[in-house]
């Protein structure tokens, strides 16, 4: 699967010029490092690290560097209005999926055409902060993508991504094993003795949570251990109140991980 990834650089330190916006660079960096199987991505276990991700290449690939055919990093600060956003997308190779993370809305509005010209079938614009995309821009992207014959999805947060019957989105999830997480647990004498990630949150957090479930006694409250390691990774979604969710996007990411662990326990119980 050929993918084009577009994000922002870190903003230039110092006082911002007037009429300037800054853009998040942390999430796109973490997403790229996850898909590249960067060994420095997760350092949560420190000296106790047992390279838990090391078992997954024998089960399925977790390094997708070869599939990222283009990775564009736009300036981390841009003026309120970008007159020519297409300037950032010259000489792109053909690709199947465009993933755009934390961009100026003027840039977002030209992405359907960029995707169409490259032969893409899917545009993914995840939302980790309420300020990343307005309701109007999201609605415009839906309409334009429909007119161009491109699938569009904008999960909030990225780990809420589900196909909901869409074959193109399902192919994206199945190939990269990212989206709404899924894990499998093995239990003996009320102790979690093994965990396996089937689908990870796109930031990679699910691997860390799953590894630290091993040894957990189910007589205790499982949500506490999930919360501990999900926060320790940590989730980098926003703590701003999101009017559409009626909660913060960070909390939504936490609820998703509670749900997938409880779902895995129900599967074991049969």
C-alpha positions as a printed NumPy array, in Angstrom:
array([[  0.   ,   0.   ,   0.   ],
       [  1.588,   3.253,  -1.143],
       [  1.033,   6.051,   1.346],
       [  1.688,   9.79 ,   1.362],
       [  2.016,  11.271,   4.849],
       [  1.712,  15.016,   5.391],
       [  2.339,  16.8  ,   8.69 ],
       [  4.007,  19.851,  10.156],
       [  7.487,  20.661,  11.407],
       [  8.001,  21.997,  14.915],
       [  7.244,  25.746,  15.061],
       [ 10.238,  28.078,  15.112],
       [ 11.063,  29.052,  18.725],
       [ 10.513,  32.638,  19.787],
       [  7.818,  35.258,  19.431],
       [  5.401,  34.634,  16.58 ],
       [  4.944,  37.228,  13.836],
       [  1.494,  38.854,  13.74 ],
       [ -1.354,  36.909,  12.08 ],
       [  0.476,  33.588,  12.35 ],
       [ -0.834,  30.14 ,  13.278],
       [  1.201,  27.266,  14.713],
       [  0.639,  23.564,  14.078],
       [  1.168,  20.379,  16.051],
       [  4.146,  18.239,  15.007],
       [  4.172,  15.669,  17.825],
       [  1.43 ,  13.348,  16.609],
       [  2.626,  13.033,  13.018],
       [  6.127,  12.339,  14.328],
       [  4.856,   9.584,  16.602],
       [  2.688,   8.096,  13.853],
       [  5.627,   7.965,  11.438],
       [  7.904,   6.418,  14.065],
       [  5.276,   3.789,  14.849],
       [  4.875,   2.802,  11.198],
       [  8.672,   2.771,  10.833],
       [  9.116,   0.508,  13.881],
       [ 11.479,   3.081,  15.392],
       [ 13.128,   1.418,  18.434],
       [ 13.098,   4.739,  20.309],
       [  9.329,   5.171,  19.928],
       [  8.47 ,   3.608,  23.289],
       [ 10.795,   3.965,  26.277],
       [  8.153,   3.495,  28.966],
       [  9.697,   0.386,  30.542],
       [ 13.172,   1.951,  30.641],
       [ 15.72 ,  -0.631,  31.898],
       [ 12.963,  -3.242,  32.251],
       [ 12.28 ,  -3.144,  28.488],
       [ 11.964,  -6.659,  27.06 ],
       [ 11.518,  -5.523,  23.446],
       [  7.864,  -6.593,  23.447],
       [  7.354,  -5.338,  19.88 ],
       [ 10.064,  -7.753,  18.768],
       [  7.644, -10.685,  18.657],
       [  5.358,  -9.038,  16.125],
       [  7.468,  -9.241,  12.942],
       [  7.095, -13.026,  13.185],
       [  3.325, -12.634,  13.458],
       [  2.845,  -9.771,  11.006],
       [  4.881,  -6.793,   9.713],
       [  5.142,  -3.672,  11.863],
       [  7.685,  -1.791,   9.733],
       [  6.036,   0.047,   6.835],
       [  8.783,   2.474,   5.807],
       [  8.765,   1.051,   2.294],
       [  5.065,   1.873,   1.956],
       [  5.518,   5.563,   2.81 ],
       [  6.435,   6.801,  -0.651],
       [  6.276,  10.481,   0.338],
       [  6.513,  12.277,   3.677],
       [  5.974,  16.026,   3.468],
       [  6.582,  18.246,   6.494],
       [  5.08 ,  21.707,   6.091],
       [  6.257,  24.733,   8.096],
       [  5.118,  24.572,  11.711],
       [  3.885,  28.149,  11.516],
       [  1.98 ,  29.7  ,   8.655],
       [  0.009,  32.903,   8.047],
       [ -3.739,  32.953,   8.725],
       [ -4.345,  32.611,   4.993],
       [ -2.201,  30.464,   2.693],
       [ -2.556,  31.806,  -0.847],
       [ -1.021,  28.864,  -2.706],
       [ -1.182,  25.656,  -0.632],
       [ -0.501,  23.515,  -3.705],
       [  3.119,  24.745,  -3.617],
       [  3.807,  22.099,  -0.956],
       [  2.782,  19.17 ,  -3.145],
       [  4.87 ,  19.403,  -6.28 ],
       [  6.475,  16.258,  -7.717],
       [  4.63 ,  13.707,  -5.592],
       [  4.862,  10.073,  -6.7  ],
       [  1.671,   8.022,  -7.191],
       [  0.103,   6.743,  -3.961],
       [ -3.021,   4.962,  -2.711],
       [ -3.718,   6.734,   0.596],
       [ -3.085,  10.281,   1.796],
       [ -2.854,  10.759,   5.571],
       [ -2.856,  14.401,   6.697],
       [ -2.168,  15.237,  10.338],
       [ -2.365,  18.662,  12.016],
       [ -2.407,  20.963,   8.975],
       [ -3.586,  24.466,   8.084],
       [ -7.2  ,  24.349,   6.889],
       [ -6.297,  26.086,   3.605],
       [ -3.953,  23.16 ,   2.977],
       [ -6.599,  20.612,   3.924],
       [ -8.992,  22.025,   1.345],
       [ -6.676,  21.211,  -1.588],
       [ -5.904,  17.657,  -0.455],
       [ -8.763,  15.943,  -2.352],
       [ -7.315,  17.268,  -5.613],
       [ -3.782,  16.282,  -4.555],
       [ -5.024,  12.776,  -3.745],
       [ -6.983,  12.469,  -6.988],
       [ -4.035,  13.572,  -9.117],
       [ -1.834,  10.935,  -7.437],
       [ -4.382,   8.16 ,  -8.057],
       [ -5.323,   7.778,  -4.383],
       [ -8.48 ,   6.047,  -3.201],
       [ -8.555,   7.34 ,   0.366],
       [ -7.957,  10.571,   2.282],
       [ -7.518,  10.218,   6.055],
       [ -7.6  ,  13.355,   8.235],
       [ -7.462,  12.323,  11.907],
       [ -8.385,  14.815,  14.632],
       [ -6.402,  14.869,  17.878],
       [ -7.324,  18.452,  18.789],
       [-10.672,  20.276,  18.345],
       [ -8.819,  23.114,  16.596],
       [ -7.357,  20.911,  13.857],
       [-10.39 ,  20.994,  11.582],
       [-13.636,  22.963,  11.641],
       [-17.027,  21.456,  10.969],
       [-17.3  ,  23.498,   7.76 ],
       [-13.955,  22.306,   6.37 ],
       [-14.747,  18.689,   7.241],
       [-18.114,  18.975,   5.484],
       [-16.443,  20.526,   2.449],
       [-13.908,  17.668,   2.294],
       [-16.732,  15.121,   2.416],
       [-18.49 ,  16.757,  -0.548],
       [-15.38 ,  17.266,  -2.672],
       [-14.101,  13.739,  -2.063],
       [-17.483,  12.333,  -3.039],
       [-17.444,  14.336,  -6.267],
       [-13.944,  13.057,  -7.076],
       [-14.691,   9.432,  -6.208],
       [-12.333,   9.351,  -3.206],
       [-13.175,   7.896,   0.19 ],
       [-12.765,  10.301,   3.112],
       [-12.583,   9.594,   6.834],
       [-11.792,  11.883,   9.766],
       [-11.648,   9.852,  13.003],
       [-11.621,  11.693,  16.322],
       [ -9.2  ,  10.55 ,  17.729],
       [ -7.243,   8.498,  15.176],
       [ -7.691,   5.385,  17.352],
       [-11.459,   5.678,  16.778],
       [-10.984,   4.726,  13.111],
       [-13.404,   2.002,  11.993],
       [-14.317,   0.859,   8.48 ],
       [-18.074,   0.559,   9.091],
       [-18.45 ,  -1.568,   5.968],
       [-16.228,   0.571,   3.736],
       [-13.885,  -1.783,   1.849],
       [-11.225,   0.856,   1.125],
       [-10.951,   1.921,   4.764],
       [-10.996,  -1.731,   5.874],
       [ -8.076,  -2.482,   3.548],
       [ -6.145,   0.434,   5.109],
       [ -6.827,  -0.869,   8.632],
       [ -6.022,  -4.487,   7.782],
       [ -2.789,  -3.7  ,   5.974],
       [ -1.273,  -1.36 ,   8.57 ],
       [ -3.055,  -2.957,  11.562],
       [ -3.981,   0.449,  12.934],
       [ -7.286,   2.023,  13.91 ],
       [ -9.724,   1.086,  16.643],
       [ -7.502,  -1.258,  18.678],
       [ -8.033,  -4.98 ,  19.198],
       [ -6.086,  -7.238,  21.509],
       [ -6.157, -10.92 ,  22.41 ],
       [ -5.485, -12.138,  25.961],
       [ -4.525, -15.497,  27.434],
       [ -5.486, -16.091,  31.051],
       [ -4.469, -18.788,  33.521],
       [ -5.634, -19.002,  37.141],
       [ -7.139, -15.519,  36.907],
       [ -3.8  , -14.03 ,  35.758],
       [ -3.187, -12.499,  32.321],
       [ -0.235, -14.555,  31.094],
       [  0.01 , -13.263,  27.531],
       [ -1.349, -10.477,  25.34 ],
       [ -1.237,  -9.947,  21.608],
       [ -2.037,  -6.786,  19.671],
       [ -4.207,  -7.465,  16.631],
       [ -4.834,  -3.807,  15.769],
       [ -2.963,  -0.939,  17.438],
       [ -3.838,   2.67 ,  18.039],
       [ -2.027,   4.568,  15.247],
       [  0.319,   6.159,  17.804],
       [  1.504,   2.709,  18.973],
       [  0.156,   3.055,  22.505],
       [ -1.729,  -0.26 ,  22.403],
       [  1.5  ,  -2.301,  22.354],
       [  2.635,  -0.676,  25.594],
       [ -0.721,  -1.147,  27.302],
       [ -0.994,  -4.781,  26.175],
       [  2.522,  -5.675,  27.316],
       [  1.877,  -4.255,  30.797],
       [ -1.309,  -6.265,  31.225],
       [  0.806,  -9.425,  31.503],
       [  0.907, -10.576,  35.123],
       [ -2.231,  -8.655,  36.068],
       [ -4.529, -10.391,  38.561],
       [ -8.128, -10.084,  37.424],
       [ -9.294,  -9.885,  41.022],
       [ -8.214,  -6.241,  40.753],
       [ -9.765,  -3.465,  38.67 ],
       [ -8.329,  -3.742,  35.17 ],
       [ -9.201,  -0.131,  34.262],
       [ -6.582,   1.073,  36.743],
       [ -3.706,  -0.675,  34.997],
       [ -4.99 ,   0.425,  31.571],
       [ -5.192,   4.051,  32.761],
       [ -1.708,   3.889,  34.288],
       [  0.047,   2.711,  31.139],
       [ -2.097,   4.611,  28.646],
       [ -1.186,   7.819,  30.516],
       [  2.461,   6.773,  30.877],
       [  2.962,   6.211,  27.142],
       [  1.492,   8.972,  26.939],
       [ -1.54 ,   9.776,  24.795],
       [ -0.852,  13.095,  23.053],
       [ -4.449,  13.965,  22.169],
       [ -5.799,  17.296,  23.365],
       [ -7.304,  17.955,  26.782],
       [ -9.442,  20.771,  25.335],
       [-13.185,  20.218,  25.62 ],
       [-14.563,  19.092,  22.274],
       [-18.154,  20.299,  21.711],
       [-19.013,  17.376,  19.419],
       [-17.802,  14.739,  21.89 ],
       [-18.959,  16.545,  25.02 ],
       [-15.582,  15.52 ,  26.462],
       [-11.895,  15.795,  25.636],
       [-10.35 ,  13.844,  22.776],
       [ -7.716,  12.519,  25.185],
       [-10.441,  11.029,  27.387],
       [-12.025,   9.436,  24.316],
       [ -8.727,   7.676,  23.612],
       [ -8.716,   6.369,  27.172],
       [-12.292,   5.092,  26.964],
       [-11.39 ,   3.254,  23.758],
       [ -8.56 ,   1.384,  25.497],
       [-10.799,   0.498,  28.462],
       [-13.307,  -0.873,  25.971],
       [-10.862,  -3.011,  24.005],
       [ -9.382,  -4.6  ,  27.144],
       [-12.817,  -5.387,  28.546],
       [-13.821,  -6.74 ,  25.135],
       [-10.793,  -9.053,  25.096],
       [-11.698, -10.302,  28.571],
       [-15.255, -11.056,  27.423],
       [-13.88 , -13.043,  24.48 ],
       [-11.774, -15.175,  26.832],
       [-14.776, -15.73 ,  29.101],
       [-16.653, -16.984,  26.066]])
